[in-house]
Amino acid sequence: MRWLTTDDAPDGLFDVADLYRDEHGSGRMSQLEFLPVVAKSVLNHVPVSRWPFHWTINAYRGCSHACVYCFARPTHEYLNLSAGDDFDRKIVVKINAVDVVRRELAAPRWQREPVAMGTNTDPYQRAEAKFRLTRGIVQALAEADTPFSILTKSPLVTRDLDLLAPAAQRLDVSVQFSIGTVDEDAWRASEPGTPHPRRRIEAMRAMIDAGVPTGVLMAPILPGISDRPDQIAATVAAVAEAGGEVRHGHAVYLRGATRTHFLTWLAARDPALHERYVRGLDANGEVSSEYKKWLARTVALAQGRPARRSSVPSEQARAATPATPTLHRPRHPQPKGSTAR
């Protein structure tokens, strides 16, 4: 256990009653339950990583964004909480995270390696407006001359431009926005607790204007829900019109409790599409390689650049594609307006 509950904490660390001020009527936090804990450590070492970082920070566990596909859902089960509603509404708050990370960054053994935030749950979810832990961590990292990156779905990150902009002038700092789609129906259905994707694009523009390196991760793209070529093109165009760039786009993957949660949601929404997912996902919860190639080509074409040769399915591969659902290139009905399946 990397933390203590507040009942185990020594007196005087914080006023627990202050953590539970009545939020009812705010329209934002009244349905959330905050579970304060005292962290023993905050910097998390990732010994083997395919990403350009080996350290992460997550001040919160659980996420009020309530994305139906969130890969972090199983982590709540480690706490004897559910990966469904508990993940969305019972938010673990590492209330002393700022003090702990300052201590860890001041240790002689710290080598100022890159640190990533937003790799598990969103550092700028609703809880951050109340607890301001991410802001304190950003300030601590900057003061310790430690490079860092942030991945978020929230325009709340612009609140901290007074810290991010000067840090980006002397350190390797970046803010990436997760925007899977700008399609209204697909967004509302799959990300019910997130700010509107066009607000995220506005926040990206603010980052650009402030000189903070930024971009968009178009992910996850949901087969049969947000992957029509016109939907992908609209997202790429909206980002480009704001002066940004889609850095990468990839399909959803569904493992463990996330797979169960997502498929339960999808069965109620679209039984036929649910059946395609059940048949099409592999044992690791991933779509087929052919679908990945088709998606890479579709994103590349939307960006107005040629697809890499390896991303274009061969005629032989297309001919070998079975007619049964395998989440290969989707067979969409003709779109009616902007309505997504």
N, C-alpha and C positions, 0 to 999 in steps of 0.2 A: 504494500500500500504506500503510495507516494504522498499521502496526505492524512490529516486527522480530521474527524468531524469537529464542529465547534464545541460540542459537549466535552471533547477530550482536550481542548486547547486551554492553556493557562489563562488566568483572568487578566483582563486589561488589554488584550490584543485589539478588540473592537467591541462595540456595543451591538450585540446581536439584535436587540429590539429595533435598532436603527435600520437593519437590513430588511425589515418587514413593514415599512411604512405602507399604509393603505394605497394600493394602486388602482382600486376599483373606480371605474368611471373614466379612466385615462384613455380607454379605447385601444391601448397598446399592450399593457402588461397585466391586466386584470386576470387573465387566464393562465398566467405563468406562476410556477412555484420555484423559488430560488433556494438551492441547497448549499449553504456556505460551508466550505471546508478549508482547512489550513494545510497548504502544500508544503511538503518537505523539500521538493525540488521542482523546478519549472522548466529548465532547459532539458529537452529530451533528446538523447543521442540516437541517431538512426545508423547503425553500424554498416548496413548494406543498403545503398540507395541508387536508383537509376536517375535521380534528380541531382541538380548541382548544389546540393546541400546535405549535411549530415546532422543538422540540429533543427529541432522544431520547438515551438511554444504554442500551447493551447491553454488559455486562461479559463475557458469554459468547456464543460462536457454537456452534450445535448445541444439542440439548436432549435430556436423558435421559428426558423424559416420553414420548417416542416416539409421540406422537399421529399416527395414520395420515394425518390430513388437514392437518397443519401447513403453513401457507402459506409458512413460512420455509425449507422444505427446499431450494429451489433455491440459496439463498445458500451452501450448502456446496460447490456445484459451482464457485463462484468460487475456491475454495481447492484445486481439484483433488482434492476428496473427493466421495464419493457422497452423493446426496440420500436414500439409504435407510439402511442400517445405520451408515454413517459418521456421518450426522447424529445418530443416536440414541446413538452410543457414543464418538465422537471429539469431545470438547468442547474448543473453543478457549477458553483462559482469558487474559484481558488482565490479567496478573498485577500490573501497576503502575497499574491503573485508578484507584484511590483517589488516589494522588499526582498523577496527571495531571489528574483532574477538579478537585482542589483548586486546582491552578495555573490551570486555565481559568476557574474561578469567581472567582478573585482578580484576573483581568485587568480593567483599567479599562473595557474595551469591553463587559463582561458586563452586561446590563440586567435580570437577575433575571426572565427570561421563564420560563413554565411548562415543565417538563421531564417527559417521559413515560418510564417504564421498563416493560418487558414488551411492547413493540410488535413485537419480533422473536422472541426466545426468552425463556423464563421466567427472571426474575431470582432466583427462589427455587427453581430446580431443584436436584437433588442436589449439584451441584458447590458451591453456595453454603454448604452445611453444612461443607464442607472449607475453602474459600478466604475466605469472609466478605467478599467484595468489595461485594456489594449493601449490606450493613450499613455499611461504610465510606463508600459513596457517599451513602446516606441521611443519615448524620451530616454529611458535607460539604455537602450541599444545605441542610440545616437551618441549619447554622452560617453559610452564605452568604445566608440569608434568601431562598432560591429556592423557589417553589412547585413541587410535583411530584405525580405520580400514579403508581400501581403497578397493573399487571394481572398476576395470578398464578393458578396452579392449586394452590398449595402452602400448607398451614398453617404452614410454616416462617416465614412472614412474622410470625407472632405472637411469635417470638423477639425481634423488634425493636420491640415495643410501647413499650419504655422510651424509644425515640427518636421513634417515630411519634406517640404521644399528645401529648407536649409540643409537637412541631412543628405538629400540627394545631390547636393552640390559638391559634397566631399566624400561621400560613401557610395558603394554600389547598392542603391535602394530602388525598389520597383513596386508598383501596385498593379495587380492584374484583376480584372473584373470577370466573374463567371456569368456569362449570358448565353444560355442554351438556345434561346429563341426570343424574337420580339412578337411572335404570334400571340394575340391576346388570350384566346381560348386555351391554347396549350400551356401558356404560362400560368394562368389562373388555376388550371386543373392540377398541374404537377408541382407548383411551388407556391402553395397558398399563403405562406407567411412571409414571402419576400417582397421587397420594394419592386415597383414596376421596372421592367428591363430598360425602358427608355430613361428612367431616372438614373439608372446605373450608367447609361451612355452619357448623360449630362455630367455625372461625376467624373467619368473618364476624361471628358473635355476639360473639366476644371483641373485635373491632374496635368494634362498636356500644357495648359496655359501657365501652370505654376512651375513647369520644368521638371516634373516628376516622371520618370520613365513608366509607361503604362501600356496596356493593351487588353485584348479580350481573349479569354479562353471560351470558345463556343462549345460548351459541354455541360452536361451530357446531351447529346442529340438522341431523341427517343424514337425508335422505329415505329412508323405508323401514327405518330402523334405530332412530331416536330421536324420530320425529315423530308417533307416534300421539297423539291428543288426551289419552288417559289418561296417557301418559308425560309430556307437556308439563304437564298439570295437576298431576301428582305433584311435578314439579320446582318449579313455582311455589308449591305448597302447602308444601313443605319449607322453602323460603326464607322464606315468610311466617311460618310457625310459629316460626322463629328470630328474628323481628323485622326481617327484611330485605325487600328489594324487588328484583324482576327489573327492571333498568333497560332492557334491550333483548334481543330474541331475533332471530336471523337464521340463515338457512340457510348451509350450507357452500358455499364456492367453491373450485374446483380448477383451478390453472393450472400450466403447465410441468411440472417434475419432480414436483411434488406430485400433479398429476393422474395421471401414470403410476404413481407409487407407490401411490396410493389405489386406482386401478382394478385394479392387479395383486392387491392385498390382497382387494378385493371379489370379483374373479373366482373366487378360491379359496373364499371364504366363501359366496357366493350368486350363482351364474351368472345367474339370471334378473334379479336386481336389478342386477347389473353391466350387463346389456344395457339396462335402463332408463336407467341413468346415461349410457352411451355415446350413446344416442339423444337423451337429454333435455337434456344440458348444452350450452350455446351455445359459441361460439368463445372466449369469455372465461372459460369454466369456471363459468358461473353457471346457476342454475335459472331457469325461466320466470317472467315477471312475474305470471302467474296463480298459480303456486305461492307466490310471495312474498306475494301478497295473502291467499291462503288461510292461510298460516302466521301472518301478522300478526293476522288475525282470530282464529285459534285461541289464540294467546298472550293476546290481549286478553280473550277470553272466560274463559280460565283465571284471569286476574287479577280477574275480576268487574267489568270495565269494558267499556263499549261500544266496538266497533271503530270506527276512523275510517272515514268514508264511503268514502274512496279505497281502503281496504284490503279492501272487500267486493266480490268479483267480481260483476258484473252477470249477470242471467239470460242476456242475449245472449252474454256471454263464456263462461259455463258451457256454453251450447249449442254454442258454436264449439270447445270443447275436443275435440281428436281423441282417439280411443280408443287410439292407439298411445302408448307411453310417452314422455312429455315432461317428467316430474317436475312435473306439475300435482298437484292434490290427490291424495295417495296412496291407492291401493286396498289397504288392509291386510286380511289375514285376521283373523278374530276372535282376540284375544289369548288365549293359554293361560297363565294365571297371569301372571307378570311377564316372561315370555320375549320378547325382542326378536328381530326377524328379523335 
